[in-house]
Amino acid sequence: MPLPTRHFDALIIGAGGAGLNAALQLASADLRVAVVSKVFPTRSHTVAAQGGVNAALANVQPDSWHWHMFDTVKGSDYLGDQDAIEFMCREAIPTVYELEHAGVPFSRLANGKIYQRPFGGQSQHFGGEQATRTCAAADRTGHAILHTLYQQAIRARTHFFDEFFAIDLVRDAEGILCGALVLEIESGEPLLIEAKATLLATGGCGQVFRTTSNAHINTGDGCAMALRAGIPLMDMEFFQFHPTGIAGKGMLISEGTRGEGGYLINSQGERFMEQYAPHARDLASRDVVSRAIVTEVKAGRGCGPERDHVLLKLDHLGAEVIAKRLPGIRELSRIFAGVDPAQAAIPVFPTAHYAMGGIPTDRFGRVVMPVGHGSEEVVLGLYAAGECACASVHGANRLGGNSLLDILVFGRLAGQDIRTFVRDHPYPRPAHSASIEQALARLTRWEQRGSGPTVQTLRAEFRACMEDHAGVFRTEAILREGIERLQTIRERLTDVRLTDHSRVFNTARIEALELDNLIAVGMAIAQSALHRQESRGAHARPDYPERDDHAWLKHSLYYQDGDRLDYKPVRTKPLTVESFPPRERVY
Ligand SMILES: Cc1cc2nc3c(=O)[nH]c(=O)nc-3n(C[C@H](O)[C@H](O)[C@H](O)COP(=O)(O)OP(=O)(O)OC[C@H]3O[C@@H](n4cnc5c(N)ncnc54)[C@H](O)[C@@H]3O)c2cc1C
């Protein structure tokens, strides 16, 4: 039977904030756009974002996009590309107003303006006043944004393929990417979607680690698809561990709690952040706070019977503030930690949260690849935006509130560029049979009955390995041992045992496909971390404790073929303002 095929101008894989904002640009230009999502769109991880989105609106304190830019460059430990950062921080202001006009129900100040709260890594610019830049809808900002975007996309008649799983990208006879093979989860039937342009907006990969704030669906599928298409992943060693996950469980307690005045204490009741970051204290950058917590616990000053976590104190804020500004946090804490934060402190420990790296793109969401002699080229017809992409605005460490911003700004830009691309390349490009076969083989391989471990067993082993060997602190010996274990896990995947061979809603097969993707991304993280011999941002190497700008002010590029690494320079020149030269990073 011939493979069912659909044709669109643009295919967007992922219906989170990035994918939906891109889709809106396309639908309003009357293009035929398909949005594929493995879960119902409003279940994308964007819905879980709590704290808010950064924009220098200056509603509470004086502020400017230029300071936002400085904080972001400093937060990135100078590894972010300054042209992209300038662009994002300038665009932040109209982006938030656009959201407001689209219907996002932001919290309000007494004067009716959008409510803003302080967040980590925002400097004290004026007479010691902390910048207050994070626009919030209580502690459910992502929920408010995603639902609004989804409603707008429905209004614009976007074509959604809900609960379809993208398996792999496909190419035409000339080798140009032209869509993807997807699987309808309900029926188990494959479908070929051919498109003139394809956008990867598949979100994060936090499931690589055992303890994570990320949803189960964040398995790095888009990054793995890019790797298999021969595209490198950039800066994958920089993985953010959020300081305040619920201890032992990983669910996120937003930085907004510290923005509202919460603080961390150790078993001696000390506000230990005062020693690690005398000025910003609990609102230092995330990498700094996470390392401080791990250091306190290692020094025996952890809390609880196992002395394995610290406490986040909020009760002094009063029940009223907690109910108004942090209702979701109260609920999470009650359910998962058994603690009402209005009465007692929440047990917290760092949790794997965010991939700073991803598929390398330019400012327009176009995927770029090196072609030798220090130059790079656009990969024709392929775009990436959101957490799976690396437009290089976060560098070695992302500031809280900058990811919602990133997905919205670059999602929109990618959508706009696709419009131009489709206009300039109007002819359909049919997928080549060999490429389709290759993608189909990824599916049919799970019809064999292996005799090895189950997907669940291997997945648990893999995630534990990543946590033990590529966590908050890494050394050469620990990473090398981890990579050996990962190589064995990668080989054992070929013999994984699948007991469910039915077609309809076969989630076992989906989990196997996801595990394959997770392992590919995990290897990218570990290999990139092994090779970077310095400490910068979220990449902390006790065996190389200093930042080394002379040797390492450059981006890593990991290729799956041969686990090879390459490097490219950081773009230190902004678009219109002067460059911020690397300085020591203190908070
Ligand atoms: C708990 C939590 C709180 C956060 N809070 C904040 C915050 O306050 N401020 C902030 O700036 N950032 C925050 N972040 C980070 C931010 O929310 C995410 O980085 C961002 O929402 C990612 O958006 P996205 O559009 O790239 O991807 P997502 O929203 O994750 O969407 C990914 C989409 O891809 C689809 N998909 C993936 N793989 C496939 C496949 N194989 N086939 C088909 N579809 C696929 C999924 O179905 C989904 O629709 C938070 C993150 C977490 C986990």
The ligand as a Tripos MOL2 file, in Angstrom:
@<TRIPOS>MOLECULE
LIG
   53    58     1     0     0
SMALL
NO_CHARGES

@<TRIPOS>ATOM
      1 C1          8.7700   23.5570   35.0970 C.3       1 LIG1
      2 C2          9.3530   24.5850   34.1610 C.ar      1 LIG1
      3 C3          9.2020   25.9400   34.4470 C.ar      1 LIG1
      4 C4          9.7490   26.8980   33.5910 C.ar      1 LIG1
      5 N1          9.5750   28.2270   33.8890 N.ar      1 LIG1
      6 C5         10.0600   29.1620   33.0360 C.ar      1 LIG1
      7 C6          9.8420   30.5460   33.2800 C.ar      1 LIG1
      8 O1          9.1960   30.9390   34.2440 O.2       1 LIG1
      9 N2         10.3520   31.4520   32.4080 N.ar      1 LIG1
     10 C7         11.0620   31.0620   31.3060 C.ar      1 LIG1
     11 O2         11.4980   31.9250   30.5500 O.2       1 LIG1
     12 N3         11.2700   29.7450   31.0430 N.ar      1 LIG1
     13 C8         10.7820   28.7910   31.8750 C.ar      1 LIG1
     14 N4         10.9900   27.4610   31.5900 N.ar      1 LIG1
     15 C9         11.6200   27.0920   30.3250 C.3       1 LIG1
     16 C10        10.6290   27.2310   29.1780 C.3       1 LIG1
     17 O3          9.3260   26.9960   29.6460 O.3       1 LIG1
     18 C11        10.9110   26.2550   28.0460 C.3       1 LIG1
     19 O4         12.2520   26.3230   27.6780 O.3       1 LIG1
     20 C12        10.0550   26.5980   26.8260 C.3       1 LIG1
     21 O5          8.6990   26.6920   27.1870 O.3       1 LIG1
     22 C13        10.2200   25.6150   25.6910 C.3       1 LIG1
     23 O6          9.3070   25.9530   24.6670 O.3       1 LIG1
     24 P1          9.3550   25.2420   23.2570 P.3       1 LIG1
     25 O7          8.2990   25.8530   22.4260 O.co2     1 LIG1
     26 O8         10.7380   25.2520   22.7460 O.co2     1 LIG1
     27 O9          9.0150   23.7140   23.5690 O.3       1 LIG1
     28 P2          7.8260   22.9930   24.3730 P.3       1 LIG1
     29 O10         6.8730   23.9150   24.9650 O.co2     1 LIG1
     30 O11         8.4940   22.0020   25.2490 O.co2     1 LIG1
     31 O12         7.0850   22.2280   23.2120 O.3       1 LIG1
     32 C14         7.6690   21.1800   22.4810 C.3       1 LIG1
     33 C15         6.6690   20.6490   21.4760 C.3       1 LIG1
     34 O13         7.3020   19.6980   20.6370 O.3       1 LIG1
     35 C16         6.4730   18.5810   20.4700 C.3       1 LIG1
     36 N5          7.3230   17.4380   20.1530 N.ar      1 LIG1
     37 C17         8.5000   17.0790   20.7300 C.ar      1 LIG1
     38 N6          8.9850   15.9860   20.1330 N.ar      1 LIG1
     39 C18         8.1100   15.6470   19.1620 C.ar      1 LIG1
     40 C19         8.0540   14.6090   18.2020 C.ar      1 LIG1
     41 N7          8.9940   13.6580   18.1040 N.pl3     1 LIG1
     42 N8          6.9910   14.5650   17.3680 N.ar      1 LIG1
     43 C20         6.0030   15.4880   17.4440 C.ar      1 LIG1
     44 N9          6.0160   16.5060   18.3350 N.ar      1 LIG1
     45 C21         7.0610   16.5710   19.1690 C.ar      1 LIG1
     46 C22         5.7300   18.4740   21.7860 C.3       1 LIG1
     47 O14         4.5370   17.7470   21.6200 O.3       1 LIG1
     48 C23         5.4810   19.9470   22.0920 C.3       1 LIG1
     49 O15         4.3230   20.3780   21.4260 O.3       1 LIG1
     50 C24        10.4500   26.4960   32.4390 C.ar      1 LIG1
     51 C25        10.5970   25.1470   32.1530 C.ar      1 LIG1
     52 C26        10.0710   24.1950   33.0170 C.ar      1 LIG1
     53 C27        10.3020   22.7460   32.6970 C.3       1 LIG1
@<TRIPOS>BOND
     1     1     2 1
     2     2     3 ar
     3     2    52 ar
     4     3     4 ar
     5     4     5 ar
     6     4    50 ar
     7     5     6 ar
     8     6     7 ar
     9     6    13 1
    10     7     8 2
    11     7     9 ar
    12     9    10 ar
    13    10    11 2
    14    10    12 ar
    15    12    13 ar
    16    13    14 ar
    17    14    15 1
    18    14    50 ar
    19    15    16 1
    20    16    17 1
    21    16    18 1
    22    18    19 1
    23    18    20 1
    24    20    21 1
    25    20    22 1
    26    22    23 1
    27    23    24 1
    28    24    25 2
    29    24    26 1
    30    24    27 1
    31    27    28 1
    32    28    29 2
    33    28    30 1
    34    28    31 1
    35    31    32 1
    36    32    33 1
    37    33    34 1
    38    33    48 1
    39    34    35 1
    40    35    36 1
    41    35    46 1
    42    36    37 ar
    43    36    45 ar
    44    37    38 ar
    45    38    39 ar
    46    39    40 ar
    47    39    45 ar
    48    40    41 1
    49    40    42 ar
    50    42    43 ar
    51    43    44 ar
    52    44    45 ar
    53    46    47 1
    54    46    48 1
    55    48    49 1
    56    50    51 ar
    57    51    52 ar
    58    52    53 1
@<TRIPOS>SUBSTRUCTURE
     1 LIG1         1 GROUP 0 **** ****
